[in-house]
Each structure stands twice: as C-alpha cells, then as structure tokens.
Amino acid sequence: MEPQGNEWDARVAGVRRFAEAGNVDGLVRSLYGLNVDLDGDWAGDGGGQMIELLGRMPISSRVLLLCRMTEGLEETAVHAPRECPGLARLVVRLSEGLSCEQLAAWREPLLDLAAGMMTLWEGWRLGCLAEVELAAGRCLPDAVVATVRRTALAAETPGELLDVAAGIAEPPLNPGEPWADRALADLAVTGPAWHPLIGHALSLSGSRPGVGWQRAGWQLLAELGPERVRSAVCGWLALAGEPRSLPVASYYGPGAAGFEMDPFNVRALQGVAALLALAPAHPDSAAALGRLVEAALLRIPGVGPRSHKTASAAVHALVQLGDEDAYDELERLAGTVKYRPTVNLVTKALAARTV
C-alpha cells in the first residue's frame, strides 16, 4: 500500500536527497522498498511523482542507476520473484527519453551478453532491454532476438519475454544453426510467399500433427509447389546434424553450445519434417527424415539426446510418408538407434505395418 501523508512526503524527500547527491546505493535501497509499498505500480500518482523526480537526475547518474537496478533483478528473481514485474516496469520508465548513445553504458553490455548466450537463466533483465529497444523503435540484433526467443521458452522466470518474443516476426528462424541458416537464405530468395511455411511449421504442437494442421499444410504445399518444398526441406534437414555456425555459451554448463539444438528452431524443425511427409513420397525424403532421427538423438554429454521429441516427429513423418523407402529407413533405424523410447516407436511402426 502506498505510504500516506507525512510518511510519503518523507519518502519523497529521502529519494530527492539521494538523487541530488548522486547516491545510487541509497536510491537503489529506497526504490526497492518503494516498489513493495507501491505494489509494483509505477504508473499511479505516487510512482509517477518518483519517476519525474528521478528523471531530473544527471544522465550519467540516471544510467548508473539503471545499471544497478537491472543487476539486482537477477538476485530478486531468486529471492523475491513477485517484486520483479514492478522493478522491471521501473527500469523501463527510467530509460524513457534517453538516446541510444546516452544508454550505451547500460544497453551495450546487456546486448553483448544476450548475443553470446544460448539462453539466460532468468529473463527480467533481457525483457527490460527488449522493451526499451522496441519502444524506442530500434530493431534488436538477430542474435539477441534468438536469445529472447530461447530464454522465453527455457528460462524458469522469463518475465515479459513471452509477450515480447510473440511480437517479433523477423527473422522467421533463429540464425546460428546451419539448417536454419540455409532455410533463411532460401527464404531471402523466395520472398514473403514462403514465410507462411515456416510459420505453419512453428505452429505444430507435439511430435504428431493433427488433421487440421495437415489440411492447412497440404494447402500451403499446393500453393508453393510440393516438389519445390520437398527439395528445399530435404536440403535443410541434411544440415540438422551440423554444429552451430554462430558460437554461444551453453545452457547446461561452461563451454560452447556446439551441438545443442535451439529450442525455438526445434519446433520449426519438427514442423518441416511433418510437412515433408505431406509432399509426394521420394527416396530423398525418407533418407532426410532418417538422418534427422539420428541427428536429433546425438548425445550431449551430461544431458542426453539433443531432442528426442524431434526424433519422434521424424519417425512419425516416416510412417506418414508410408512408402517402401520410408519403411526401409525405419528398418535401418531399428538396427542403429540405441535410445530406447525411439527404438520402441520404430519397432511399433514396423509391427503395425505387418499386421
């Protein structure tokens, strides 16, 4: 509850003294306390009064305050997560009206950090950065967009990133994986007409498509040309086992994420596998799906298979394809795959065919 009367006046006076003295440590303590009192509402009269007061600070002190407030979000996300939304709103409000150059000491380290990570453990700092950049009309670098999307999917406390990520349409895939890089290069040539194909692939929920999803997929293939789609997708899937083309720090521990699959791109990978099964059967399709099963089951030390769900999606696609080449590929996989759940899936598919 917002302090009243003399108590509020005293709090305002205290913040004013800290601001005029450039006492950032004192300001941080006061603002964290006020965030609790205001229940995170910095848009009301009391919060607006504080924002106006802080906006009169020298720019260098204001940016230093932004840095300190943002650094504290990581610890707060662990110990007092309910306070994070209000603090994130305060950070965004404090940045209003400042130029890219004025914000450099705050934004550039965060941009560099985000561009170099597979995901961040928490999403509040990254969410603040993304909101500030987008509100100012600036485009986030593709590498930062990729981390926003991945963190929104993987972080324990994604903050506002789920909404932010949902509003970012470009690039349609995260760069940094050879298969996605090839797909993005192809999309640059084909133009906007092919973008719905990736959008539909990303919309697949689970490893097995439903009837409605398949119906829409057939329509897309008819519009774009089934053979053209088949040829392109086979080329993409051939690269699914390659290591990352843009190095980032691993989500699982120290070192680079050489073979970890991008959790945003994985959905598209599963979707394009399902779309390939809707195109006319072809030996290249069966071979590409078989290689995808093996690429998805490549083991990450200390983690396990890269993406067992992608392996399942590729097996289901082989069954959907349903021709001799597809079942020959399933027979081959039955003798090479070691991951038990996928072995069971392949065995079940082969048994169902002989019934």
Disulfide bonds with the S-S distance in Angstrom:
none
